[in-house]
Amino acid sequence: MKIYFVEDEVNISEIIRKYLTRENYDVTVFYDGETAMEHVGDPVDLWILDIMLTGEIDGFDLIKAISKANPEAAVIFTSARDQALDKIKGLELGSDDYIAKPYSTKELMLRVKAVLKRKNSRPGHMTYSDYSIQLDSREIRQGDKLIELTNKEFEMLLVFLKNKQEPIERKLLLETIWGKNYVGSDRVVDDLLRRLRSKMPLLRIETIYGFGYRLL
């Protein structure tokens, strides 16, 4: 999971970065709104934003930009100002959660895990690496880039995503995608997988020789 953390207090940002990294999150820190604004369209799972930032761009400006450039990203914002007003405004702008300063690292970690859990359990929505997958519309995005798959490529992707970390037999892929009455060569599985890997190179699909495949 990729997290962008925007905080102009260096001591706080370094402490939080260490805690998030310890939880195996991929963390990037920005110390001002101007630098963060250049990355609002990046494929990120979660932004943690301080409302009060040095410079012309504050956390509210960033929330607005993120909601337009990458609406799939979750947002947690923090503030030490008038908490009631900031909370209302931030939530109205589309943020997912709010935490008042000063906060404990333990509380922030719990909020981060809860928000990411809700994000990844949205009906009809799945994520993998930098990919955002809408099941109902069959739309796949990597940041601003739209990835177009054929019906069979998408069906193969779903089999892997729904059985992540599990060995999948070639026969199961063949029957699921082409049907049990398919009588052609099973090489179609290899050809389809090659095309899927070409379009989505971040998929870590392991070949299990003599058996099938596994999505890591």
N, C-alpha and C positions, 0 to 999 in steps of 0.2 A: 504494500500500500504506500502511495506517495503522498506526502504532506508538505505543504508550504506554510511556513510560520513567519508572520510579519510582526516584528517587535523591535522598537528602537532602543530599548534598554538592553545593552549588550550582556550584562550579567544575567538577567532573567532569561534572555534568549539562549544563552549557552547552557544554562541549567536544564531548560525544557528540551533543548535539542538532544542532550545526553540521555534524558529519560525516554524520549521518543525513540531514539536510536536503539536503546537497550531493549525496547519492545519490538524491535525488528522492523520499524517503519523507515522508509526512505525519506529523509528530512532535508529540506533546503530552507535556510533562513534569509529573510530580507530585513534590512534595517530601516527602510524608508518606503513610503508609498510610491514614489516615482519609479524606483527599481522594480517593485512588485507589479506595478501596472503593466510593465513590459511583458509579463508572463501570465496574464489572466487567461489566455487561451490555451495554456499548457494542459496536457492530460494529467490532471491531479485529482486524487480522491478526496482530499480534505484541505481546506484553508483554515488556519487559525489566525485571526486578525485582531490586532489592538486598534481600537477606535482612534485614540489620540496618537498621531504620528507627527514627527517633525516634517516640515515641508508643506507644500500646497495640497497634497493628496492625503486624505485620511481614510480610515477604515470603511466609512460609509461609501465613499467614492469607489473603493475596491469592490465592495459587495455588489454595487450596481453593475460594474464592469464585468465581474465574474458571472453574474446571472445572465448576461447577454452572450458572453464569449464561451462559457463552459457551464451551462445550466445543470449538468450532471454532477458537478463538484459540490460537496457538502461544505458548509461554512460554520465555524464556531467563532464568535467574536467576544472580545474582552474589553472592559472599560472600568476606570476608576472615577468617572465623572458621575453626573446625576443618573443613577442606575436605572430608575424606572423609565425615564424618557429615552435613554439609550437603548434599553431592552426593547421597548415598543417599536422604536424606529428601525432597529436592526432586524427584528422579526418581520416587520412589514416589508422590508426590502428583500426578504427571502432567505435569511440566515436560518440555520437548523438548530442552533443552541446559543446560549449566552452564559458567560461566567464572569462574576465581578472580581475585580482586583481589590486587595491581594488574594490570590487563590493558592491552594496547596497543589503540589505536583500530582499527588495521588488523586485529588478531585478532577484535575484536568485529564489525567489518563483515563479515568472512568468515563468522563464525558466523551472523549475521543473514541473509545471503544464502542460506546452506546450509539453514537452518531454513525460511525462506519457500519455497525451491524444493521441499523435501520436502512442505511443507504443501499446495502447489498441485498436486502430482503424486500426491496420494492417489487410489487407484483409486475411480472413481465419484464424485469430488468436483471441483467447479470453483468459482471465485470470479470475481466481477466487481464492481468498486467495493465497495459495502457488502453485496452479495448473496452468500450462501452457497448453492450449488446441489448437492443430492444427486441424482445421476443415476439410481441404482437405485430410490429411493423417490419420485423426482420432487418432492422437497420443497425449497422455496425459502424462505430466511429472510433477513430484514434485521434483525439483532440478535435480539430476542425476537419479532418480528413474523413470522407465517407468511403467505406470499403464495401464494394459490391460483390456479393456471392451469388452463385446459382442456387436453385432450390436444393439440389443434392449436396452442394458444398455446405450450405447452412445446416442441413440435416446431420451431416457428419460432425460439424462443429458442436451441435447440441448434444450428440451422443458423448463426445469427449467431455464437454463441460459438466454434464449431469453425472458423469462417472469419473470425475477428476481423481487422480492418484490410484485408480483401479485399473487392473489389466483388462483390456477389451479384446476379445477374440475376433480375428478377421471374419469368421463366419457370422458373428453377431452384427458387425458392420454391414456385411453383404445383405443379410436378411432384413435388417432394419431400414436400410436405405433403398434397396432394389426389390425387396419383397422375397418371401420364401419360395416363390415359383420361378425365380430368376434362373436361367439355364446357361448364361454366357460365362465367359472367363472371369475368375476372381481377380484378375489383374486390374479390373476396373477400380478396385479398392485402392490399389497403389497409385493409379493415375489420378483419382480424385484427391487423395491425400497430398500428392505432390502439388496439385493446383492450390489446395487450401493452404499449405505451408508457404507457397509463393506469395499469396495474397496477404497472409497473416504471419509474417516471419517471427513474431514474438511468441507464438505458440510453441511450448516446449513439449513436443511429442516424441516419446521414446519408443524405439522399435524393439519389440520382444521377439527375437528370432524364433521361428517355428511356432509362434502362438498369435501374436498380434501387436497391439500398441498400448501406450499409456500416456495420458496427459499429466505432466508434472505440475 
